[in-house]
Amino acid sequence: MSIGGISGYNPYSVPGFYDAPKGVGGSGPEEGDGRSVEKTGRKSSPEECQTCKERKYQDGSDENVSFKSAAHISPQAAGSAVRAHEGEHVANAYDKAAEKGGRVLSASVSIHTAVCPECGRTYVSGGTTNTKIRYSDESNPYQKNQKAQDALRLKGRNIDIAA
């Protein structure tokens, strides 16, 4: 038994010394040689499977963004469409912070992938956006104290000696 990568390299494939089982060490069918490879439980076809044809994307947030109603996106275009959609959430966070006098501390986007159970292809299954916004609260005594400390610390930092 040997453990290796996907490349099919087998260090024990010296003829006569070690006879590798069929399908190990690159002795299986090569791509384009006319022989087809059937994966267990999956259709071996270059066409899009029924599950991929019927896959729909829908936004679950309460923001005004795209994909409010379920829509089909081809697997080839799903990555860019999901990234653009999550970018709308980030833009909304910056707009919300600007309207209410806040500051965006961080904004991160995660793109999720999954494997189709029917055809075995990897596809973009969705995305998540996380944002942190800090709002200044003038009525908070701790915020007032922080401003006073900042004023003392920054006092005299910008001095024009030439004047």
GIVEN-V748280 format. One record per backbone hydrogen bond with DSSP energy under -0.5 kcal/mol. NH is the residue of the N-H (numbers start at 0). CO is the residue of the C=O. Records with the same first field share a line. If there is no record, write none. Layout:
NH->CO / CO
//
This chain:
3->1
7->4
12->9
16->13
17->13
19->17
23->20
32->29
37->35
38->36
41->38
42->117
44->42
52->48
53->49
54->50 / 51
56->70
58->66
64->62
70->56
72->54
76->73
77->73
78->74
80->76
81->77
82->78
83->79
84->80
85->81
86->82
87->83
88->84
89->85
90->86
91->87
92->88
93->89
94->90
95->91
96->92
97->93
98->94
99->95
100->97
101->96
102->133
104->102 / 131
105->131
107->129
109->127
111->109 / 125
113->122
115->120
119->115
122->113
124->111 / 122
125->111
127->109
129->107
131->105
133->102
134->132
135->100
137->135
139->136
143->139
144->140
145->141
146->142
147->143
148->144
149->145
150->146
151->147
152->148
153->149
154->150
156->153
158->156
160->158
162->159
//
